[in-house]
């Protein structure tokens, strides 16, 4: 099976503390980009996990970065819109 290329929307908070470290436990998972509405947070998380691409705009990331899976770690009320964008 090929590697799974992951992007993360809402990279601060729980994604940084739990989800990203858990994803990276499996060597088949590859973190390819992170997004947070705060560019500073996105940059810090990208540097922490050795990711070269970070964004403060989810739509731009989804249109720019080829990926196989998207982890959405934003408030629940935003999940529908973000999941729809990711699926498109």
C-alpha positions, 0 to 999 in steps of 0.5 A, spaced: 500 500 500 502 506 498 503 512 503 497 516 505 498 524 504 495 527 509 493 535 510 490 538 517 485 543 517 486 547 524 493 545 526 493 548 532 490 545 539 488 538 539 491 536 532 498 538 534 497 535 541 494 528 539 492 527 532 498 529 528 503 525 533 498 519 532 498 520 525 505 520 524 506 513 528 504 509 522 510 510 517 505 509 511 502 516 513 505 522 511 504 529 513 504 534 507 501 540 509 498 544 515 493 549 515 491 554 521 487 561 520 493 564 524 499 563 519 504 564 525 501 557 528 501 554 521 508 556 520 510 553 527 506 547 526 509 546 520 516 547 522 515 542 528 513 536 524 518 538 518 512 540 513 514 545 508 507 547 506 503 551 511 497 555 509 492 560 513 487 559 508 483 552 507 481 553 500 488 555 497 491 549 501 486 544 498 487 546 491 494 547 491 496 540 495 495 533 492 493 529 498 489 523 500 486 525 506 484 531 510 484 531 518 479 537 520 480 539 527 476 546 527 470 547 531 464 542 529 460 548 526 465 548 520 466 541 518 460 541 513 463 546 509 470 544 510 469 537 508 465 539 502 471 543 500 476 537 501 471 532 497 471 537 491 
